[in-house]
Amino acid sequence: MGFRRGIRNLTIQQQEAIVNGRAQGRALFELGKQFNTSESGISKFLKRWVDQGGVPKVPKSRRPRSTSRLFDRNVLRLSCVNPRLTAVDIARELCDPPNPKPSIRTIRRRLQVAGLNGRRPVKKPIISTKNRKARVEWTKAHRDWIKKE
């Protein structure tokens, strides 16, 4: 049996086609085959359709974001320009007194969503000019080495 997709992935036109098909007397398994969904999924969808009065999806209310897209973009820009800045430093640079200041946790969350998780940068020794030249010379001298098996 092939992969069956859920009822949530159907478009509004397909959902209306399911309702119309059931009104015409088509069986649940026929509708399920046509839309590649289980009979129980079709049944639950039709029940929800009746309960909600024919509304396919009810938009959910949620709390509005405390930051704008522009602010989020500036947070990411500052972090990319100077990766050593902490969320506290970014908040200090971006927030001036007239604007409402988002919490440090909010700024940290915006960075995490972008894939910039908090890490301590590795301290690397500086390679001197003399050592750099020696490395280049070594690689040029051993360019034709082959792997021995």
N, C-alpha and C positions, 0 to 999 in steps of 0.2 A: 504494500500500500504506500502511496506517495505521501509527501509532506502536505499536511493540511494547515491552512492559515486560519488565524482567529477571526472572529467577526469584527473585531476592532479595526482590522486592516482593510475593510471594505470601504469603497467610496460611497458617497451619499446616493448616487444613482444606483449602485448595486443594492444598497439597503432598501431603496424604494422598489426595486425590481423583486426583491424577496417578498416584500409585503404584498405587492400586486400579484405575484405568483401564488401566494398562499390564498389570497382572496379569490383567485380563479379556481381553487380547489386542488392545486398541485401538492403532492406529498412532500414531507420534510426531507426524506432521503433523496428525492429528485432535486430539490433545491440545494441540498448539501453537495450533491455530485456536481451540479452546475457551477456552484461558487466555491468548490473545493473546501468545504467546511463540514464539520460534523453535524449530525441531526440535532444533538443536544444544544450545540451552539446556535443553530437556527431557531430552535424552540425558545431558548433563553432570550435571544434577540427579539423575537416576536412578542414575548411576554413583556419585555422592557419597553418595546415600542407602544404597546397598548397602555401600560402603566404611565408612561410619560406623555401620553396624548399625541403620539406621532412625531415627537421631536427626536431626531436621530442622536444628537449629542447635546448634553447640557454643559455649557461652559462653566468651569469651576472658578470660583472667586479665590483670589489669593492676595497675600499682602504685597503692596507695590514695592519695587526695588528701591533701596535707599540711595543708590548711585545711578548715574546716567551712563549710557554707552560711552560718551566722551570721557567721563571720569575713569571708567574701566580701562579704556584704551591708554589714557595717560599713566595709569598705574603700571600697565604692562610695558609701556615705553620707558618709563623711568627704571624699571627693573632690568630691562634688556640693556639700557645704556650703561648702567652701573650695577652689575650683579651682586655686589657686596652690600647694597642697601637693604636694610631690614624693613619690615612692614611699618614700624614706628617711624623710621626715617622717611619713608615714602609718604606717610600721612602728614608728617611735619612739612614736607615740601609742597604737597598738593593742596592742603587745606589752609585757607586764609580765614580771618575772623568773620567776614560777612556770610560765608558759605557754611552750611551745616556740615559738621565733620563726621564722616562715617567711622565706625569703630575699627580698631586695629584688626579684629577678627574678620570683619567684612573685607578689608584689603587683603588679608591672608587668603581668604576664600576665593577672591577674584584671581589671585596668583595661582592657586591650586587648580582652579578650573582650566587655566591656560597651560597647565602642566609644569609650572614653575614651583616645585615643592622646595621647602627650606632645606638647604644643604650648606655645610661649612666648606668653603672653597679650599682646595688643596694648595698648600704652599710648596712651590717647586723651586729648586735651586736655579739660579741664573747661570746659563752656559756662557762662559767667557768666549771672546772672539778667538783666542788661541785654541780652545777645545773644539769650537765649532769648525774651524779650519781643519783640525786634525781628524775629526769625524768624517768630513767630506772627502779628505784624502784617502782615508781607510776604505770608504765605500767605493770610491773610484778604483782603488787598487784591487778590490775583491769583487768587482762587478760580475766577473765571469765564473764565479764559484758555482758549483752544481751540488745538489743534494745527493749525498751518498746513501745508498740503500743497503 
